[in-house]
């Protein structure tokens, strides 16, 4: 029993020392700042403004939705 406690204590000490020697990790960043979200005029899904396709004041999530809306409005 005493040997088991000594082994557990050694493992804990090794883990603590290992953690202290490691360099702190920088926080994960996606490289993009969150921007304004806009709604697709066709399906209603929200997408980042910089990814949206625009026709007039309308925003679309894909070329297919932009084309479909153009066909329906003609």
N, CA, C and O atoms as a CHARMM CRD file, in Angstrom:
* protein
*
  296
    1    1 UNK  N      0.82100  -1.19100   0.00000 PROA 1      0.00000
    2    1 UNK  CA     0.00000   0.00000   0.00000 PROA 1      0.00000
    3    1 UNK  C      0.87000   1.26200   0.00000 PROA 1      0.00000
    4    1 UNK  O      0.58700   2.23800  -0.69400 PROA 1      0.00000
    5    2 UNK  N      1.93200   1.20500   0.79900 PROA 2      0.00000
    6    2 UNK  CA     2.83200   2.34200   0.90600 PROA 2      0.00000
    7    2 UNK  C      3.52000   2.60100  -0.44100 PROA 2      0.00000
    8    2 UNK  O      3.69600   3.75300  -0.83800 PROA 2      0.00000
    9    3 UNK  N      3.90200   1.54800  -1.12800 PROA 3      0.00000
   10    3 UNK  CA     4.55900   1.66100  -2.42700 PROA 3      0.00000
   11    3 UNK  C      3.62500   2.30800  -3.44300 PROA 3      0.00000
   12    3 UNK  O      4.05400   3.14000  -4.24300 PROA 3      0.00000
   13    4 UNK  N      2.36000   1.93100  -3.41400 PROA 4      0.00000
   14    4 UNK  CA     1.36700   2.49900  -4.32800 PROA 4      0.00000
   15    4 UNK  C      1.21800   4.00500  -4.10700 PROA 4      0.00000
   16    4 UNK  O      1.12900   4.76100  -5.07400 PROA 4      0.00000
   17    5 UNK  N      1.19000   4.44300  -2.87400 PROA 5      0.00000
   18    5 UNK  CA     1.09200   5.86800  -2.55800 PROA 5      0.00000
   19    5 UNK  C      2.32700   6.63000  -3.03900 PROA 5      0.00000
   20    5 UNK  O      2.21500   7.75300  -3.53100 PROA 5      0.00000
   21    6 UNK  N      3.49000   6.02400  -2.89700 PROA 6      0.00000
   22    6 UNK  CA     4.72400   6.66300  -3.36000 PROA 6      0.00000
   23    6 UNK  C      4.70300   6.80300  -4.88000 PROA 6      0.00000
   24    6 UNK  O      5.09000   7.84500  -5.40700 PROA 6      0.00000
   25    7 UNK  N      4.25700   5.77000  -5.58800 PROA 7      0.00000
   26    7 UNK  CA     4.17800   5.82000  -7.05100 PROA 7      0.00000
   27    7 UNK  C      3.20300   6.89800  -7.49500 PROA 7      0.00000
   28    7 UNK  O      3.50500   7.66200  -8.41200 PROA 7      0.00000
   29    8 UNK  N      2.04800   6.97400  -6.86500 PROA 8      0.00000
   30    8 UNK  CA     1.04600   7.99900  -7.20300 PROA 8      0.00000
   31    8 UNK  C      1.61200   9.38700  -6.95700 PROA 8      0.00000
   32    8 UNK  O      1.42000  10.28300  -7.77800 PROA 8      0.00000
   33    9 UNK  N      2.30900   9.58200  -5.83600 PROA 9      0.00000
   34    9 UNK  CA     2.90400  10.88100  -5.52700 PROA 9      0.00000
   35    9 UNK  C      3.96100  11.25500  -6.56400 PROA 9      0.00000
   36    9 UNK  O      4.03200  12.41100  -6.98000 PROA 9      0.00000
   37   10 UNK  N      4.77400  10.30100  -6.98300 PROA 10     0.00000
   38   10 UNK  CA     5.78800  10.56800  -7.99400 PROA 10     0.00000
   39   10 UNK  C      5.16100  10.93800  -9.33600 PROA 10     0.00000
   40   10 UNK  O      5.64100  11.84600 -10.01400 PROA 10     0.00000
   41   11 UNK  N      4.10700  10.25000  -9.71700 PROA 11     0.00000
   42   11 UNK  CA     3.42300  10.55600 -10.97600 PROA 11     0.00000
   43   11 UNK  C      2.85600  11.97400 -10.93200 PROA 11     0.00000
   44   11 UNK  O      2.96500  12.71900 -11.90700 PROA 11     0.00000
   45   12 UNK  N      2.26600  12.33900  -9.82800 PROA 12     0.00000
   46   12 UNK  CA     1.70700  13.69000  -9.68300 PROA 12     0.00000
   47   12 UNK  C      2.80900  14.73900  -9.75200 PROA 12     0.00000
   48   12 UNK  O      2.64000  15.77300 -10.39800 PROA 12     0.00000
   49   13 UNK  N      3.92900  14.48400  -9.09500 PROA 13     0.00000
   50   13 UNK  CA     5.05000  15.43500  -9.12600 PROA 13     0.00000
   51   13 UNK  C      5.58800  15.57400 -10.54500 PROA 13     0.00000
   52   13 UNK  O      5.86200  16.68900 -10.98900 PROA 13     0.00000
   53   14 UNK  N      5.74400  14.47300 -11.26200 PROA 14     0.00000
   54   14 UNK  CA     6.23200  14.51400 -12.64300 PROA 14     0.00000
   55   14 UNK  C      5.26800  15.31300 -13.51800 PROA 14     0.00000
   56   14 UNK  O      5.70800  16.10700 -14.34900 PROA 14     0.00000
   57   15 UNK  N      3.97300  15.11700 -13.34500 PROA 15     0.00000
   58   15 UNK  CA     2.98400  15.85000 -14.13200 PROA 15     0.00000
   59   15 UNK  C      3.06700  17.35100 -13.85100 PROA 15     0.00000
   60   15 UNK  O      2.97800  18.15600 -14.77800 PROA 15     0.00000
   61   16 UNK  N      3.23400  17.73100 -12.60400 PROA 16     0.00000
   62   16 UNK  CA     3.31600  19.14300 -12.24400 PROA 16     0.00000
   63   16 UNK  C      4.58100  19.77100 -12.83100 PROA 16     0.00000
   64   16 UNK  O      4.52700  20.86400 -13.39400 PROA 16     0.00000
   65   17 UNK  N      5.71500  19.08500 -12.70000 PROA 17     0.00000
   66   17 UNK  CA     6.97000  19.61000 -13.24100 PROA 17     0.00000
   67   17 UNK  C      6.88700  19.72700 -14.75100 PROA 17     0.00000
   68   17 UNK  O      7.33900  20.71900 -15.32200 PROA 17     0.00000
   69   18 UNK  N      6.32200  18.73800 -15.39600 PROA 18     0.00000
   70   18 UNK  CA     6.17600  18.76000 -16.85500 PROA 18     0.00000
   71   18 UNK  C      5.32000  19.94800 -17.29100 PROA 18     0.00000
   72   18 UNK  O      5.65800  20.62600 -18.26200 PROA 18     0.00000
   73   19 UNK  N      4.24200  20.20200 -16.60200 PROA 19     0.00000
   74   19 UNK  CA     3.36300  21.32400 -16.92800 PROA 19     0.00000
   75   19 UNK  C      4.05800  22.67000 -16.71700 PROA 19     0.00000
   76   19 UNK  O      3.84100  23.60200 -17.49100 PROA 19     0.00000
   77   20 UNK  N      4.87900  22.78000 -15.69400 PROA 20     0.00000
   78   20 UNK  CA     5.59200  24.03400 -15.42600 PROA 20     0.00000
   79   20 UNK  C      6.65000  24.31300 -16.48700 PROA 20     0.00000
   80   20 UNK  O      6.91400  25.47600 -16.79000 PROA 20     0.00000
   81   21 UNK  N      7.25900  23.28500 -17.05500 PROA 21     0.00000
   82   21 UNK  CA     8.30200  23.46700 -18.05900 PROA 21     0.00000
   83   21 UNK  C      7.75100  23.75900 -19.44100 PROA 21     0.00000
   84   21 UNK  O      8.46500  24.30500 -20.28200 PROA 21     0.00000
   85   22 UNK  N      6.51300  23.41500 -19.69300 PROA 22     0.00000
   86   22 UNK  CA     5.92900  23.66000 -21.01000 PROA 22     0.00000
   87   22 UNK  C      5.67900  25.14800 -21.20200 PROA 22     0.00000
   88   22 UNK  O      5.34900  25.87000 -20.26100 PROA 22     0.00000
   89   23 UNK  N      5.84500  25.58700 -22.44700 PROA 23     0.00000
   90   23 UNK  CA     5.53000  26.96600 -22.77400 PROA 23     0.00000
   91   23 UNK  C      4.01800  27.11900 -22.82700 PROA 23     0.00000
   92   23 UNK  O      3.31800  26.21200 -23.27700 PROA 23     0.00000
   93   24 UNK  N      3.51100  28.25100 -22.37500 PROA 24     0.00000
   94   24 UNK  CA     2.06100  28.45200 -22.46700 PROA 24     0.00000
   95   24 UNK  C      1.63000  28.53100 -23.92600 PROA 24     0.00000
   96   24 UNK  O      2.30100  29.15300 -24.74900 PROA 24     0.00000
   97   25 UNK  N      0.53900  27.91500 -24.22800 PROA 25     0.00000
   98   25 UNK  CA     0.00600  27.91800 -25.59000 PROA 25     0.00000
   99   25 UNK  C     -0.75700  29.20200 -25.84600 PROA 25     0.00000
  100   25 UNK  O     -1.53800  29.64300 -25.00400 PROA 25     0.00000
  101   26 UNK  N     -0.53500  29.80500 -27.00400 PROA 26     0.00000
  102   26 UNK  CA    -1.33000  30.99100 -27.34000 PROA 26     0.00000
  103   26 UNK  C     -2.76800  30.56500 -27.63700 PROA 26     0.00000
  104   26 UNK  O     -2.99500  29.45100 -28.10800 PROA 26     0.00000
  105   27 UNK  N     -3.73100  31.43200 -27.37000 PROA 27     0.00000
  106   27 UNK  CA    -5.12100  31.07000 -27.65300 PROA 27     0.00000
  107   27 UNK  C     -5.32700  30.85800 -29.15300 PROA 27     0.00000
  108   27 UNK  O     -4.75100  31.56500 -29.97900 PROA 27     0.00000
  109   28 UNK  N     -6.14500  29.88800 -29.48000 PROA 28     0.00000
  110   28 UNK  CA    -6.42500  29.57500 -30.88300 PROA 28     0.00000
  111   28 UNK  C     -7.19000  30.72400 -31.52200 PROA 28     0.00000
  112   28 UNK  O     -8.17000  31.22200 -30.96700 PROA 28     0.00000
  113   29 UNK  N     -6.73000  31.13500 -32.69400 PROA 29     0.00000
  114   29 UNK  CA    -7.40200  32.20400 -33.41600 PROA 29     0.00000
  115   29 UNK  C     -7.63600  31.74700 -34.83600 PROA 29     0.00000
  116   29 UNK  O     -6.76600  31.13700 -35.45700 PROA 29     0.00000
  117   30 UNK  N     -8.79700  32.03900 -35.33900 PROA 30     0.00000
  118   30 UNK  CA    -9.13100  31.62500 -36.69800 PROA 30     0.00000
  119   30 UNK  C     -8.52100  32.55800 -37.73500 PROA 30     0.00000
  120   30 UNK  O     -8.56400  32.25200 -38.92600 PROA 30     0.00000
  121   31 UNK  N     -7.96500  33.66900 -37.32200 PROA 31     0.00000
  122   31 UNK  CA    -7.36200  34.60300 -38.24800 PROA 31     0.00000
  123   31 UNK  C     -8.33600  35.66300 -38.73900 PROA 31     0.00000
  124   31 UNK  O     -7.93100  36.61300 -39.40800 PROA 31     0.00000
  125   32 UNK  N     -9.59500  35.51300 -38.42000 PROA 32     0.00000
  126   32 UNK  CA   -10.59000  36.48900 -38.85600 PROA 32     0.00000
  127   32 UNK  C    -11.32700  37.02700 -37.64200 PROA 32     0.00000
  128   32 UNK  O    -11.62500  36.30000 -36.69400 PROA 32     0.00000
  129   33 UNK  N    -11.60500  38.28000 -37.69600 PROA 33     0.00000
  130   33 UNK  CA   -12.41600  38.88800 -36.66400 PROA 33     0.00000
  131   33 UNK  C    -13.88100  38.69000 -37.03300 PROA 33     0.00000
  132   33 UNK  O    -14.23500  38.76700 -38.21000 PROA 33     0.00000
  133   34 UNK  N    -14.73100  38.43900 -36.05400 PROA 34     0.00000
  134   34 UNK  CA   -16.14100  38.28500 -36.38100 PROA 34     0.00000
  135   34 UNK  C    -16.68500  39.57500 -36.98600 PROA 34     0.00000
  136   34 UNK  O    -16.40500  40.67100 -36.50200 PROA 34     0.00000
  137   35 UNK  N    -17.44900  39.42800 -38.02900 PROA 35     0.00000
  138   35 UNK  CA   -17.97700  40.59500 -38.71000 PROA 35     0.00000
  139   35 UNK  C    -19.48500  40.62100 -38.66700 PROA 35     0.00000
  140   35 UNK  O    -20.12200  39.84200 -37.95800 PROA 35     0.00000
  141   36 UNK  N    -20.03700  41.52000 -39.42900 PROA 36     0.00000
  142   36 UNK  CA   -21.47700  41.68100 -39.50300 PROA 36     0.00000
  143   36 UNK  C    -22.08700  40.50000 -40.24900 PROA 36     0.00000
  144   36 UNK  O    -21.54600  40.05200 -41.25900 PROA 36     0.00000
  145   37 UNK  N    -23.19900  40.00500 -39.75500 PROA 37     0.00000
  146   37 UNK  CA   -23.91700  38.90800 -40.39400 PROA 37     0.00000
  147   37 UNK  C    -25.10600  39.48200 -41.15300 PROA 37     0.00000
  148   37 UNK  O    -25.78700  40.38800 -40.67300 PROA 37     0.00000
  149   38 UNK  N    -25.34600  38.93800 -42.35000 PROA 38     0.00000
  150   38 UNK  CA   -26.47900  39.37000 -43.17100 PROA 38     0.00000
  151   38 UNK  C    -27.30500  38.15200 -43.53700 PROA 38     0.00000
  152   38 UNK  O    -26.81700  37.02200 -43.50900 PROA 38     0.00000
  153   39 UNK  N    -28.56100  38.39400 -43.88200 PROA 39     0.00000
  154   39 UNK  CA   -29.49400  37.30800 -44.16800 PROA 39     0.00000
  155   39 UNK  C    -29.67800  37.14500 -45.66800 PROA 39     0.00000
  156   39 UNK  O    -29.84000  38.12600 -46.39300 PROA 39     0.00000
  157   40 UNK  N    -29.65200  35.88900 -46.13300 PROA 40     0.00000
  158   40 UNK  CA   -29.89200  35.58900 -47.54300 PROA 40     0.00000
  159   40 UNK  C    -31.33900  35.93900 -47.86600 PROA 40     0.00000
  160   40 UNK  O    -32.25500  35.54700 -47.14400 PROA 40     0.00000
  161   41 UNK  N    -31.54000  36.67900 -48.95500 PROA 41     0.00000
  162   41 UNK  CA   -32.88200  37.09700 -49.34500 PROA 41     0.00000
  163   41 UNK  C    -33.71200  35.91600 -49.84500 PROA 41     0.00000
  164   41 UNK  O    -34.93700  36.00900 -49.91200 PROA 41     0.00000
  165   42 UNK  N    -33.06100  34.81200 -50.19500 PROA 42     0.00000
  166   42 UNK  CA   -33.78400  33.66100 -50.73200 PROA 42     0.00000
  167   42 UNK  C    -34.16100  32.66000 -49.64200 PROA 42     0.00000
  168   42 UNK  O    -35.33500  32.32200 -49.49100 PROA 42     0.00000
  169   43 UNK  N    -33.17800  32.18600 -48.88600 PROA 43     0.00000
  170   43 UNK  CA   -33.45100  31.11800 -47.91600 PROA 43     0.00000
  171   43 UNK  C    -33.49200  31.58800 -46.46800 PROA 43     0.00000
  172   43 UNK  O    -33.99200  30.87200 -45.60200 PROA 43     0.00000
  173   44 UNK  N    -32.97100  32.78700 -46.19300 PROA 44     0.00000
  174   44 UNK  CA   -33.03300  33.32300 -44.83700 PROA 44     0.00000
  175   44 UNK  C    -31.86500  32.96000 -43.94700 PROA 44     0.00000
  176   44 UNK  O    -31.82900  33.37800 -42.78900 PROA 44     0.00000
  177   45 UNK  N    -30.90600  32.19500 -44.44700 PROA 45     0.00000
  178   45 UNK  CA   -29.76000  31.81900 -43.62400 PROA 45     0.00000
  179   45 UNK  C    -28.86000  33.03500 -43.41600 PROA 45     0.00000
  180   45 UNK  O    -28.75300  33.88500 -44.29900 PROA 45     0.00000
  181   46 UNK  N    -28.21400  33.12200 -42.25300 PROA 46     0.00000
  182   46 UNK  CA   -27.29700  34.21900 -41.96200 PROA 46     0.00000
  183   46 UNK  C    -25.88000  33.81000 -42.35500 PROA 46     0.00000
  184   46 UNK  O    -25.43500  32.70200 -42.05800 PROA 46     0.00000
  185   47 UNK  N    -25.18300  34.71800 -43.02500 PROA 47     0.00000
  186   47 UNK  CA   -23.81400  34.49200 -43.47000 PROA 47     0.00000
  187   47 UNK  C    -22.99700  35.75000 -43.20000 PROA 47     0.00000
  188   47 UNK  O    -23.55700  36.84100 -43.09600 PROA 47     0.00000
  189   48 UNK  N    -21.67100  35.60700 -43.08600 PROA 48     0.00000
  190   48 UNK  CA   -20.84200  36.80700 -42.91000 PROA 48     0.00000
  191   48 UNK  C    -20.98800  37.73800 -44.10800 PROA 48     0.00000
  192   48 UNK  O    -21.06400  37.28200 -45.24900 PROA 48     0.00000
  193   49 UNK  N    -21.02600  39.02300 -43.85000 PROA 49     0.00000
  194   49 UNK  CA   -21.24800  40.01200 -44.90300 PROA 49     0.00000
  195   49 UNK  C    -20.19400  39.91900 -46.00800 PROA 49     0.00000
  196   49 UNK  O    -20.51800  40.09700 -47.18200 PROA 49     0.00000
  197   50 UNK  N    -18.94800  39.64400 -45.64900 PROA 50     0.00000
  198   50 UNK  CA   -17.89200  39.59000 -46.65100 PROA 50     0.00000
  199   50 UNK  C    -18.01800  38.36600 -47.56900 PROA 50     0.00000
  200   50 UNK  O    -17.39600  38.33900 -48.63100 PROA 50     0.00000
  201   51 UNK  N    -18.80100  37.36400 -47.18600 PROA 51     0.00000
  202   51 UNK  CA   -19.00400  36.18700 -48.02200 PROA 51     0.00000
  203   51 UNK  C    -20.27800  36.27100 -48.86000 PROA 51     0.00000
  204   51 UNK  O    -20.48600  35.45400 -49.75700 PROA 51     0.00000
  205   52 UNK  N    -21.11600  37.23600 -48.57800 PROA 52     0.00000
  206   52 UNK  CA   -22.41100  37.34600 -49.25300 PROA 52     0.00000
  207   52 UNK  C    -22.26900  37.88900 -50.66800 PROA 52     0.00000
  208   52 UNK  O    -21.40000  38.71600 -50.94300 PROA 52     0.00000
  209   53 UNK  N    -23.12600  37.41900 -51.55500 PROA 53     0.00000
  210   53 UNK  CA   -23.23800  37.96700 -52.90600 PROA 53     0.00000
  211   53 UNK  C    -24.32400  39.02900 -52.85700 PROA 53     0.00000
  212   53 UNK  O    -25.34900  38.84500 -52.20100 PROA 53     0.00000
  213   54 UNK  N    -24.10100  40.13800 -53.54900 PROA 54     0.00000
  214   54 UNK  CA   -25.01300  41.27400 -53.45000 PROA 54     0.00000
  215   54 UNK  C    -25.61400  41.60600 -54.80300 PROA 54     0.00000
  216   54 UNK  O    -24.93800  41.57700 -55.83100 PROA 54     0.00000
  217   55 UNK  N    -26.90500  41.92300 -54.77700 PROA 55     0.00000
  218   55 UNK  CA   -27.60800  42.46500 -55.94400 PROA 55     0.00000
  219   55 UNK  C    -28.50900  43.57000 -55.41800 PROA 55     0.00000
  220   55 UNK  O    -29.53000  43.30200 -54.78500 PROA 55     0.00000
  221   56 UNK  N    -28.12900  44.80300 -55.68300 PROA 56     0.00000
  222   56 UNK  CA   -28.87400  45.93200 -55.10700 PROA 56     0.00000
  223   56 UNK  C    -28.70100  45.93000 -53.60200 PROA 56     0.00000
  224   56 UNK  O    -27.57800  45.92100 -53.09800 PROA 56     0.00000
  225   57 UNK  N    -29.81000  45.94000 -52.88800 PROA 57     0.00000
  226   57 UNK  CA   -29.78100  45.88900 -51.42800 PROA 57     0.00000
  227   57 UNK  C    -29.90500  44.46300 -50.91000 PROA 57     0.00000
  228   57 UNK  O    -29.80200  44.23700 -49.70400 PROA 57     0.00000
  229   58 UNK  N    -30.11900  43.51400 -51.78200 PROA 58     0.00000
  230   58 UNK  CA   -30.31800  42.11500 -51.39000 PROA 58     0.00000
  231   58 UNK  C    -28.98100  41.39500 -51.23400 PROA 58     0.00000
  232   58 UNK  O    -28.03400  41.66600 -51.97200 PROA 58     0.00000
  233   59 UNK  N    -28.91000  40.47900 -50.27200 PROA 59     0.00000
  234   59 UNK  CA   -27.71600  39.66500 -50.04400 PROA 59     0.00000
  235   59 UNK  C    -28.10600  38.19600 -50.23600 PROA 59     0.00000
  236   59 UNK  O    -29.21700  37.79200 -49.89300 PROA 59     0.00000
  237   60 UNK  N    -27.18000  37.40300 -50.78600 PROA 60     0.00000
  238   60 UNK  CA   -27.44600  35.99000 -51.06600 PROA 60     0.00000
  239   60 UNK  C    -26.28700  35.13800 -50.57400 PROA 60     0.00000
  240   60 UNK  O    -25.13700  35.57800 -50.56000 PROA 60     0.00000
  241   61 UNK  N    -26.60500  33.91000 -50.17100 PROA 61     0.00000
  242   61 UNK  CA   -25.58200  33.00500 -49.64400 PROA 61     0.00000
  243   61 UNK  C    -24.86900  32.24000 -50.75700 PROA 61     0.00000
  244   61 UNK  O    -23.77700  31.71800 -50.53300 PROA 61     0.00000
  245   62 UNK  N    -25.45800  32.16300 -51.94600 PROA 62     0.00000
  246   62 UNK  CA   -24.82600  31.42500 -53.04100 PROA 62     0.00000
  247   62 UNK  C    -25.26800  32.01000 -54.38200 PROA 62     0.00000
  248   62 UNK  O    -26.25500  32.74000 -54.47700 PROA 62     0.00000
  249   63 UNK  N    -24.50300  31.66000 -55.40600 PROA 63     0.00000
  250   63 UNK  CA   -24.83900  32.10300 -56.75500 PROA 63     0.00000
  251   63 UNK  C    -26.17000  31.50600 -57.19400 PROA 63     0.00000
  252   63 UNK  O    -26.94200  32.16400 -57.89200 PROA 63     0.00000
  253   64 UNK  N    -26.44900  30.26200 -56.79300 PROA 64     0.00000
  254   64 UNK  CA   -27.70700  29.61500 -57.15900 PROA 64     0.00000
  255   64 UNK  C    -28.90400  30.38400 -56.60700 PROA 64     0.00000
  256   64 UNK  O    -29.90900  30.54200 -57.29900 PROA 64     0.00000
  257   65 UNK  N    -28.80400  30.86100 -55.37300 PROA 65     0.00000
  258   65 UNK  CA   -29.91700  31.61500 -54.78600 PROA 65     0.00000
  259   65 UNK  C    -30.06900  32.97800 -55.44600 PROA 65     0.00000
  260   65 UNK  O    -31.19000  33.45100 -55.63600 PROA 65     0.00000
  261   66 UNK  N    -28.97400  33.60300 -55.79000 PROA 66     0.00000
  262   66 UNK  CA   -29.04500  34.87900 -56.50400 PROA 66     0.00000
  263   66 UNK  C    -29.71800  34.67600 -57.86300 PROA 66     0.00000
  264   66 UNK  O    -30.60400  35.44500 -58.24000 PROA 66     0.00000
  265   67 UNK  N    -29.29800  33.64100 -58.59800 PROA 67     0.00000
  266   67 UNK  CA   -29.90100  33.35400 -59.91800 PROA 67     0.00000
  267   67 UNK  C    -31.38200  33.00400 -59.79600 PROA 67     0.00000
  268   67 UNK  O    -32.20000  33.44400 -60.60300 PROA 67     0.00000
  269   68 UNK  N    -31.71700  32.21100 -58.77900 PROA 68     0.00000
  270   68 UNK  CA   -33.13200  31.81600 -58.58800 PROA 68     0.00000
  271   68 UNK  C    -33.99700  33.02900 -58.29200 PROA 68     0.00000
  272   68 UNK  O    -35.10600  33.14800 -58.81200 PROA 68     0.00000
  273   69 UNK  N    -33.49700  33.92000 -57.46500 PROA 69     0.00000
  274   69 UNK  CA   -34.25000  35.12800 -57.13000 PROA 69     0.00000
  275   69 UNK  C    -34.39400  36.04200 -58.36500 PROA 69     0.00000
  276   69 UNK  O    -35.42700  36.68500 -58.55100 PROA 69     0.00000
  277   70 UNK  N    -33.35700  36.08700 -59.19300 PROA 70     0.00000
  278   70 UNK  CA   -33.43000  36.89400 -60.42100 PROA 70     0.00000
  279   70 UNK  C    -34.46900  36.32900 -61.38000 PROA 70     0.00000
  280   70 UNK  O    -35.19600  37.08900 -62.01900 PROA 70     0.00000
  281   71 UNK  N    -34.54900  35.00800 -61.48800 PROA 71     0.00000
  282   71 UNK  CA   -35.55500  34.37100 -62.36000 PROA 71     0.00000
  283   71 UNK  C    -36.96500  34.63200 -61.83900 PROA 71     0.00000
  284   71 UNK  O    -37.87900  34.89200 -62.62200 PROA 71     0.00000
  285   72 UNK  N    -37.14400  34.56300 -60.53100 PROA 72     0.00000
  286   72 UNK  CA   -38.46700  34.75900 -59.94900 PROA 72     0.00000
  287   72 UNK  C    -38.93300  36.21200 -60.03500 PROA 72     0.00000
  288   72 UNK  O    -40.13400  36.47000 -60.11300 PROA 72     0.00000
  289   73 UNK  N    -38.00200  37.15800 -60.02100 PROA 73     0.00000
  290   73 UNK  CA   -38.39100  38.56000 -60.05700 PROA 73     0.00000
  291   73 UNK  C    -38.61900  39.05800 -61.46900 PROA 73     0.00000
  292   73 UNK  O    -39.19300  40.13000 -61.65600 PROA 73     0.00000
  293   74 UNK  N    -38.17700  38.29500 -62.47900 PROA 74     0.00000
  294   74 UNK  CA   -38.34300  38.71300 -63.87600 PROA 74     0.00000
  295   74 UNK  C    -39.71100  38.39600 -64.39800 PROA 74     0.00000
  296   74 UNK  O    -40.01200  38.68400 -65.55600 PROA 74     0.00000
